[in-house]
Amino acid sequence: MNRTQMRTTAFAAVAVIASAALSACGSGTSTTDAGSGGNGGAENAKVAFLMPDLASTRYELQDKPLFEAKMKQLCPSCTVIYQNADSDAAKQQQQANSALAQGVKAIVIDPVDSAAAATIVKTAQAQQVPVIAYDRPIPATPADYYISFDNEKIGSMIGQSLVDHLKAEKIEGGLLQVNGSPTDAAAGLIKKGIHSAIDPSGFELLAEYDTPDWQPEKAQTWVSGQITQFGDKIAGVVAANDGTGGGTIAAFKAAGVKVPPVTGNDAETAAAQRIISGDQYNTISKPIKIVAEAAADVAWQFMQGEKPAGKTTLYDTPSELFIPTVVTKENINKVLFDSGIMKASEVCTGAYAEGCAELGIK
């Protein structure tokens, strides 16, 4: 909607609502209608961008700046209220309440606890503020929109990639499965996808673990115990993200035993370095730019009084789910470096320079 249309929408709204609403619209801080997206006074408005934790580096280094940059492009006069809950669901609730008190016209939230976030959705919608679930869904109470990569697909892709590799290399033994946080609905979808790949694979699942808050240290502690119990019976480990994958690898190194093929997800810099060095088998490339900019686009539509239609539906929520890419040594150069997602100058440092040269990364 262009600026002229926005003024027209606002004028039409004034004709049918109380004159007090005129002042709210002019201030740019009025709340919106969760069903229709609001009254159209979007310039100078505020939008909340609430991220879940610091355990994964992506939120501070990628999601936040990318979302802010896109919002700045869409609405130079708008303000992004950014908060990170540091794995504390109660803190995220407080941050959402604070954002509402500041008059945000939309909330984009990656929930710490998908069940607890239902309260945030209800509170915001009661104040006619639309909620966009980001990366992680909110199953109990439908948000106004959901944007993510397809998490169940991510699980099946990393699991199947590992299974195919083990069979090709004729590696025998069983598998460990290191899942994400039990309070994260996205982790549940990834877990479901992993099982769809490994359950019929013929490899025995030796044990699995739901990692509280996705903490790499907790994954490392659990895997250390499994190494003691199963030893060289462990043929591979399906870890749900790069953090838990990194913790898994650290456990094997601390035990002084060979690191088996380990999966990941998020394509963090450290994971790319581990793949280059041979410590990690795969990760998932899901360019944060795609979802961050899509979230900004959808938030901006709601803020202007529009109601964007989803391309699919998940948990009764209009949704857009992007398809990721599995990354291994074989395609890391093409997927992460030739594409410009990563820079060799930032990854191929120190001990990783030789591995990058061997893979043609420059």
Disulfide bonds with the S-S distance in Angstrom:
Cys75-Cys78 2.11
Cys348-Cys356 2.01
